Amino acid sequence: MHASWQQWLNRPGVEMSTDLVTAVPASDSPNRSVALTDYSIISITGPDAHKFLQGQLSCDLAGVDREGQLPGAHCNIKGHMHSLYEVIAAGEERYWLRIRTDMAEDALTLLKKYIIFSKAEAELETELLGIGLIGPDSQRLSQTYTPQTGASCNLSQSMSEIWLPADQLEATLDALQSEAPLATRNDWELAGVEAAIPELFPATREAFIPQMVNLQVFEGVSFTKGCYTGQEIVTRLQHRGQLKRPMYLAEVESSQPILPGTELASEAKPSVGKIVRAAKAGDNLYRVLAVIIKDQAEQQTIHLESTEGPSLKLSQLPYELDPRLFESKR
């Protein structure tokens, strides 16, 4: 964890575990700030930055330029996601790829494998730090408090991020606390699960095609921009195939932490899907996102790990999926 985070988080009522904030002073504020100590930025800079990313990621960089940011996956040639970014337009000939820190080194290695043919550079930015904002005013707060040398992005109606140089972290956080006091890292994860925003972890690298985690809902997949790594498989599923493993929102009771990549089972099949991400929602209660075989989710009870494990209670997603994804096109 960066020294700037260590210094700022060393205050009464804040508890940490493995560099994540696990407890904070009580607050009834509807808006909260979160220390994104487990995320990093990879910068792509140079005259060919746009062209390079357009040929590698699933999202349309024209949309990134227009909206300020979009999610985007870097897939392998079989269309499975190796890395999942929030792609941020950070200035002229500059993009920031926000990614989990435990995915960053492998992601950077893959980017560098292809960038040698471009007039662009990829670099891990160790002096850029992230603040998460959750609540009804998160977008306003991100716009208000992002310094000129930083950048903000909106993940949903109630989730935003600020990315800024480390030397501006203390002043920005101090100013935020009156409107958005500190929350725990689990609060951020829970907000992401409830918004059904996909995430990728080391345990799920190359486990999912983008549509399996509903990435198209967030404009994280373009079907019109042309070729990119894995594009043939992703496009074939959209226009010729049938999505048989979508992502679901669910609740499950468990006395043990639920980890991404945990296998799921039904009475009919020993392996029917995987946990995408999970967050604690109460005592022994978790909310999860899970990719599950559709007919098994609709016809069977789904269990963690085996049929002896706790059962999932499926909930309605906060957005609609295109029904044509599930139709046979043959």
C-alpha positions in Angstrom: 0.0 0.0 0.0 1.3 3.4 -0.9 2.8 5.5 2.0 0.2 8.3 1.3 -2.6 5.9 2.1 -0.8 4.5 5.2 -0.4 8.0 6.5 -3.9 9.2 5.9 -5.6 6.0 7.2 -3.7 6.0 10.4 -6.5 7.6 12.4 -8.8 6.7 15.3 -11.6 4.2 14.4 -10.1 3.0 11.1 -9.1 -0.7 11.0 -7.2 -2.4 8.3 -6.6 -6.0 7.1 -4.3 -6.9 4.2 -4.2 -3.2 3.2 -8.0 -3.0 3.0 -10.2 -0.8 5.3 -12.4 -3.1 7.3 -13.9 -0.8 9.9 -14.5 3.0 10.1 -16.3 5.4 12.5 -20.1 5.2 12.3 -21.8 7.7 10.0 -25.4 8.1 8.7 -24.2 10.0 5.6 -25.8 8.8 2.4 -22.5 9.4 0.5 -19.3 7.8 1.4 -15.7 7.7 0.3 -13.6 4.5 -0.1 -9.9 3.9 -0.1 -9.2 2.0 -3.4 -5.9 0.6 -2.0 -6.2 -2.6 -4.1 -6.5 -0.9 -7.5 -3.8 0.5 -9.8 -3.5 2.5 -13.0 -1.7 1.4 -16.2 -1.1 4.4 -18.5 -1.0 4.2 -22.3 0.6 7.2 -23.8 1.8 8.3 -27.2 0.6 9.2 -30.7 -0.7 5.7 -31.2 -2.4 5.3 -27.8 -5.9 5.4 -29.2 -5.1 3.2 -32.2 -3.4 0.7 -30.1 -6.1 0.3 -27.5 -8.8 0.3 -30.3 -7.1 -2.8 -31.7 -6.8 -4.6 -28.3 -9.8 -3.9 -26.1 -13.5 -4.8 -26.5 -14.8 -1.3 -26.0 -14.9 1.5 -28.6 -12.2 4.1 -27.8 -14.4 6.7 -29.6 -16.9 6.1 -26.8 -14.2 6.5 -24.2 -13.3 9.9 -25.7 -16.9 10.9 -25.8 -18.0 9.7 -22.4 -14.7 10.1 -20.5 -14.5 6.4 -19.6 -15.9 3.0 -20.4 -15.2 -0.5 -19.2 -13.1 -2.6 -21.6 -11.8 -6.2 -21.7 -8.5 -7.4 -23.1 -9.4 -10.9 -24.4 -7.3 -13.8 -25.5 -7.7 -15.1 -29.0 -10.6 -17.4 -27.8 -12.5 -14.3 -26.6 -12.1 -15.0 -22.9 -11.2 -12.0 -20.7 -7.6 -11.9 -19.6 -7.9 -8.4 -18.1 -10.8 -6.1 -17.3 -10.3 -2.3 -17.2 -12.1 0.9 -16.6 -10.6 2.8 -19.5 -10.3 6.5 -18.7 -9.5 9.4 -21.1 -6.8 11.2 -19.2 -5.6 13.8 -21.6 -4.2 14.2 -25.1 -2.6 10.9 -26.3 -3.1 9.5 -22.8 -5.4 6.8 -21.4 -5.5 5.3 -17.9 -6.5 1.7 -17.5 -7.8 1.1 -14.0 -7.4 -2.5 -12.8 -7.1 -4.6 -9.7 -3.5 -4.4 -8.5 -3.3 -8.2 -8.3 -4.1 -8.3 -12.0 -1.9 -5.4 -13.1 1.5 -7.1 -13.7 0.1 -9.8 -16.0 -2.1 -7.3 -17.7 0.9 -5.0 -18.4 2.9 -7.9 -19.7 0.2 -8.7 -22.2 -0.1 -5.1 -23.3 3.6 -4.8 -23.8 3.6 -7.9 -26.0 1.6 -6.0 -28.6 2.5 -2.4 -28.0 6.1 -2.8 -29.4 4.6 -2.3 -32.9 3.0 1.1 -31.9 4.2 4.6 -31.2 2.9 4.3 -27.6 4.1 3.2 -24.2 2.5 1.2 -21.4 3.6 1.8 -17.8 2.3 1.0 -14.3 1.7 4.3 -12.5 2.7 3.8 -8.9 2.0 7.5 -7.9 -1.6 7.6 -9.0 -4.1 6.7 -6.3 -7.8 6.1 -6.3 -10.8 7.2 -4.2 -14.1 5.5 -4.6 -17.4 7.4 -4.0 -20.7 5.7 -3.3 -24.1 7.3 -2.8 -26.7 9.4 -4.6 -24.3 12.4 -5.0 -21.2 10.4 -6.1 -21.1 11.8 -9.6 -21.4 15.4 -8.3 -18.7 14.8 -5.7 -16.3 13.2 -8.2 -16.7 16.3 -10.5 -16.3 18.7 -7.6 -13.3 17.2 -5.9 -11.2 15.8 -8.8 -8.1 18.0 -9.1 -7.0 19.3 -12.6 -4.1 16.8 -12.6 -6.5 13.9 -11.9 -9.4 12.2 -13.6 -12.8 10.9 -12.6 -15.1 8.1 -13.9 -18.7 7.1 -13.2 -19.3 3.4 -12.9 -23.1 3.7 -12.2 -25.6 6.2 -10.9 -24.2 5.8 -7.4 -20.6 4.8 -7.9 -17.8 7.0 -9.1 -14.0 7.2 -8.8 -11.3 9.9 -8.5 -7.8 9.1 -9.6 -5.1 11.7 -8.6 -1.4 12.1 -7.9 -0.4 10.8 -4.5 0.7 14.2 -3.3 -2.9 15.4 -3.7 -4.5 12.5 -1.8 -4.5 14.0 1.7 -6.0 17.4 0.7 -8.7 15.8 -1.5 -9.7 13.3 1.2 -9.8 15.9 3.9 -12.1 18.0 1.8 -14.4 15.1 1.0 -15.0 14.0 4.6 -17.6 16.6 5.4 -19.8 15.3 2.5 -18.6 11.7 2.1 -17.0 10.2 5.2 -14.8 7.1 4.9 -16.5 3.7 4.3 -15.1 0.2 4.3 -13.8 -1.7 1.2 -16.6 -4.1 1.6 -19.1 -1.2 1.3 -17.6 -0.6 -2.1 -17.7 -4.2 -3.1 -21.3 -4.5 -2.0 -22.3 -1.4 -4.1 -20.6 -3.0 -7.1 -22.4 -6.3 -6.6 -25.8 -4.6 -6.2 -25.2 -2.6 -9.3 -24.2 -5.9 -11.1 -21.0 -4.4 -12.3 -18.6 -7.2 -13.3 -15.0 -7.6 -12.0 -12.2 -9.9 -12.9 -9.9 -11.6 -10.3 -6.8 -13.8 -10.6 -9.0 -16.8 -9.9 -11.4 -15.9 -12.8 -8.8 -14.7 -15.4 -9.8 -16.2 -18.8 -12.9 -17.8 -17.4 -15.5 -15.6 -19.0 -16.4 -14.2 -22.4 -17.5 -10.5 -22.0 -21.2 -11.2 -22.6 -21.2 -13.8 -19.8 -20.6 -11.0 -17.3 -23.1 -8.6 -19.1 -20.2 -6.3 -20.1 -22.3 -5.2 -23.2 -24.8 -3.5 -20.8 -22.1 -1.0 -19.8 -20.9 -0.4 -23.4 -17.9 -2.4 -22.6 -18.2 -4.3 -25.9 -18.5 -2.8 -29.4 -19.9 -4.9 -32.2 -19.3 -2.3 -34.9 -15.8 -0.9 -34.4 -13.9 -3.6 -36.2 -11.2 -6.0 -35.2 -9.6 -6.5 -31.8 -8.1 -9.4 -30.0 -10.8 -12.1 -29.5 -13.3 -10.1 -31.5 -14.3 -13.0 -33.8 -15.5 -15.1 -30.9 -17.2 -12.3 -29.1 -19.0 -11.1 -32.2 -20.0 -14.6 -33.3 -21.7 -15.2 -29.9 -23.6 -11.9 -30.4 -24.8 -12.5 -33.9 -24.7 -16.2 -34.5 -24.6 -17.9 -31.1 -26.7 -18.2 -28.0 -25.6 -17.0 -24.6 -26.0 -20.0 -22.3 -24.1 -18.7 -19.3 -25.2 -15.2 -18.2 -24.4 -13.4 -15.0 -26.9 -13.5 -12.1 -27.4 -11.5 -8.9 -28.0 -13.7 -5.9 -27.9 -13.9 -2.1 -26.5 -16.8 -0.1 -25.9 -17.6 3.6 -22.5 -18.7 4.5 -20.4 -18.9 7.6 -17.2 -18.7 5.4 -16.1 -15.9 3.1 -17.1 -16.4 -0.5 -14.4 -16.0 -3.0 -14.4 -15.2 -6.7 -14.0 -18.3 -8.8 -15.8 -20.5 -6.3 -17.5 -23.3 -8.2 -21.3 -23.8 -8.3 -23.2 -27.0 -8.5 -26.8 -28.3 -8.9 -28.4 -31.6 -8.3 -28.3 -32.2 -12.1 -24.7 -31.2 -12.7 -21.6 -31.0 -10.5 -20.3 -27.8 -12.2 -22.8 -25.2 -13.4 -20.9 -21.9 -13.0 -18.6 -19.7 -10.9 -18.8 -16.8 -8.5 -17.7 -13.5 -10.2 -17.6 -11.3 -7.2 -19.1 -11.3 -3.7 -19.6 -9.0 -0.7 -20.8 -9.4 2.8 -24.4 -8.0 3.3 -25.0 -9.0 6.9 -24.1 -11.7 9.5 -23.4 -14.8 7.5 -25.1 -13.2 4.5 -23.5 -12.5 1.1 -24.6 -10.9 -2.1 -22.9 -12.3 -5.1 -22.6 -12.1 -8.9 -22.4 -15.5 -10.5 -22.1 -16.8 -14.1 -24.4 -19.8 -14.2 -25.7 -22.1 -17.0 -29.1 -20.5 -17.8 -31.2 -23.6 -17.8 -29.7 -24.8 -14.6 -30.3 -21.4 -12.9 -33.9 -21.5 -14.1 -34.7 -25.2 -13.3 -32.5 -26.2 -10.5 -31.4 -25.0 -7.0 -27.8 -23.7 -7.3 -25.3 -24.5 -4.5 -21.9 -23.2 -3.5 -19.2 -25.8 -4.4 -21.4 -28.9 -4.2 -25.0 -29.9 -3.5 -24.1 -30.1 0.2 -23.2 -26.4 0.1 -25.5 -23.4 0.9 -28.0 -22.6 -1.8 -28.2 -19.3 -3.8 -31.4 -17.2 -3.9 -31.5 -15.5 -7.3 -32.5 -11.8 -7.4 -33.5 -9.5 -10.3 -30.7 -7.7 -12.0 -30.8 -3.9 -11.8 -30.9 -3.7 -15.6 -32.4 -5.5 -18.6 -30.6 -7.9 -20.8 -31.3 -8.1 -24.5 -33.5 -11.2 -24.9 -32.1 -11.9 -28.4 -28.8 -13.0 -26.7 -30.6 -16.1 -25.5 -32.3 -17.0 -28.8 -31.0 -19.6 -31.1 -30.0 -18.0 -34.4 -29.8 -21.1 -36.4 
